[in-house]
Amino acid sequence: MDTLSPPSSPASLRVDRNRKTLRAQVQDVIRDAILDGLLPPGQKIVERELCDSTGVSRTIVREALARLEEKGLLGRDPANLLIVAVMTEGEVADIYEMRAALEALAARLFTQRATDAQLAQIAACSTALGTAFDSQRLAEIRAATTRFYDTLLEGSGNREIARALNAMIDRIYFLRSQSMADLERHAASLREMQVIAAAVLARDPDAAEKATHDHVAAAAEAAMRQLRRLNLKGDRPE
């Protein structure tokens, strides 16, 4: 019986490593600009300007933008022009409901499963959060907050929680940046995360779960206020 032999070098499976790396780098640069507030929600995306600022071709920029649109960080305005995403209230509510449930469970599991080394890491993350918030620099706050939650998820010992959150991680980071854009929110946010840290360090599952749920709920309110502000007539960035 005759069988089909695979081609020795199928062109469709060839990988251009340099090109892929460059696209990924451009994607990360634009992503960070969005998350750090340099490209605010509603901002129009102009490919030519991004080509000039990144120093790469329009093809590479276009590929990076397409990926970011798939991830939900970019969207379309009524004229079908590419903009930094402005989420609907329903989308924001759905994401924060998922976050509250999953992160609260992770905090509970952390108190039951974390090693002493992971407890020490959470204590260090809590201290780093204070330093980051004192700086009032969004990039530092975002990085410290991400480390805090990454440590919490790792210590929970449940990979499926991380897998579920990773499916919407860029939109979580995006909304986190929106809630952190409110300077009046900073003190409360820091205090709430330090309450979470204290609860998990005490290995108190009920307190850790409640503190995490309360923190995410407060963050959701802040993100929703920011969304409503952006949706006010005349307040959308050009």
N, C-alpha and C positions, 0 to 999 in steps of 0.2 A: 504494500500500500504506500502510495506516494505521500510524503509529508512536506509541508512548507517550511523552508528554513528561514530564520529571521535574517534580515539584511545585516551585513557585518558592521555597518556604521550608519544607522538611520539618521538622516539629517534632522528629522523632527525632534530627536532626543538630544541633540548636541547642546551643550551649555556654554554660553559665552560668559566666562567667570568675571572678566573685567567689567563687562557691560552690566551684568546683574549687580555687582558690587556698587557700581556707580549709581544705578537706579535706587538701590537700597539706601545709599548715603543721602541722596537728594530727598528721598521719602522721609528719612529720619529728620533731616534739617527742617523741612516744611512742617512735619508733625510737631517737632519741638516748638517751632514758632507759633503754631496754633495753641498748643498746650500752655505755653508761657505767656500768652496774651499779646504777642507781637502781631499776630493776625487774628483780630477779634471776630466773634460771630457776626455774620452778615457781610464781612469784607469781601469784595469782589477779587477773584483770582485772575491775574493777568499773566499768561504764559510768558510773554516777552519780558516782562519785568523780572520774573523768576529766573529766566535764562540769564539775564544780565547779572542778577545778584548771586546766582550759584555758579555761573561760568560754565554751564553745560548746555548741551543741545536741546532744542525744543522737543525732540523725540523722547529723550530721557525724562525731561520734566513732565511731559504728557503721560508717560507710563507711571511715574510716581504719583501724579495727581489722580489717575484712574484708580490706583490702589487705595489711596486715601479716601476717595469717594466710596469705594466698596466697604471700607471700614466705618463709614458714617461720619468722618470728620469734615468732609466736604459735601455740599448739596447743590441744589439748583434753585435760582430765583424764578419768579413768574415768567421771565423772558428766556429761561433755560440757560442763563449764564452761571458759570461755576462760582460758588461763594463758600466761605467758611460756614459750616452747618449752623443753623439755628433750629434746635429741636422743638418739637411740639410739647405742650404740657403733658400730653398722654405718654409720649416717649420717655420724658424725664421721670414721670411717676412710675412707669413700668420698670425702668432701670433701677431706681432707688428701692423699689419693693424687693427686687431680686437681691440687690446688695445687702439690704437689711437682713433678709432671711439667711443668706449664705455666710455673710461675715459674722453675724451673731452666732451661728452654729460653729464657725471656725474658732471663734473666741472661746466658746464653751469647751470644744474639744481640746484646744490648746491647754487649758487649765488641767485637763486630765491626762494628756499625753506628752507634753513638752518635756524635753530633757533640761537638766540644770543649765547646760550651755545655752539652750534656746531661751531660757528665762533670763540669763545674763544678757543675751542679745536684745531682748525686748526692753530691758532696763536701759541699755545703751541707746537704743532707738528713741526711747522716751526723752533722754537727755538731749539727743541730737535734734529732736523736734523743737525743744525749747530754743536752741541756738538758731535753728532755721527760721522760726517765727520771729525771733528778735531781729533778724536781718531784714525782714519785710520784703525779701526778694522771692517772687513767685517760683522761680526755677528751683531755688534751694528748698522751699517749703514742699514743693511737689516731690522732689527727690527724697526728702526725709520721710514724707508721708508714705511714699511708695515702699521704701525700705521697711517701715513699720509694718505695713500690711503684708508684704512678702514674708517677713519673719513670722507673723501670726499664722499665715496660711501654711507655711512649711511645718510649723510646730503643731498644727492641727492634725497632721498625719493623714489627711483625707485629700487625695489627689483629685477626686472628682469635683470638689468645691473649687479648687484652683482652675480646673478645666472649664467649668461652667462660667466662672468669672472671666477667664481669658477670652471667651467667645465675644465678650463685649468690653474688653479691657480698655481699648482706645477711647470709647465713649465714656467709660467710667473716669478715666484720666481727664477727659475733656470737661465733664461736668464738675469734677473736683476742682479744676482750674477756675471754673465759673464761680463756684461757691467761695473759693479762696480770693477771688477778685474783690470781695467785699472786706475792706480792712477792718470794719467793725466786727466781723465774724471771727477774726484771727484769735483773739483772746479766748473766746468760747470754744473754738475748735481745738485749740491746744489743751485747754482744761479737760475737755471731753475725752481726748485721746489719752491723756495722762490718767484719767479715771479708769479707762480700759486697761492700761498698763498695770495700774495698781491692783485691779481685780484679778488679772491673770497671774501676776506675781504672787498674789495671795492664794492662788489656785482655788478661787471661788467661782464655780461655773455659772451660778445664777446671776451674780453681780457682773461677771464679764459679758454674759449674753445680753443683759439689760443695758449695760453701758454702751455696748457696740450698737445695739438697736437704736438707742436714744441719739447717739452721735450721728448715725446715718440719717435718721429722721430730721435732725436739725440741719444737716448738710443739704438735704433735699429741699427744705424750706428756703435756704439761702440760694440754691441754684434756681429754684422756681421764681424767686424775686428777681434775680438777675435776668432770667428769660423774659419775664413780663416787662422789665425795664427796656430790654432790647426791642421788644415788640411794640413799644409805644411809637406812635406816628412821629416821624422825623428824628428818631433817636438811633436808627440803624446806621452803622458805619457805611460810608461810601467807598 
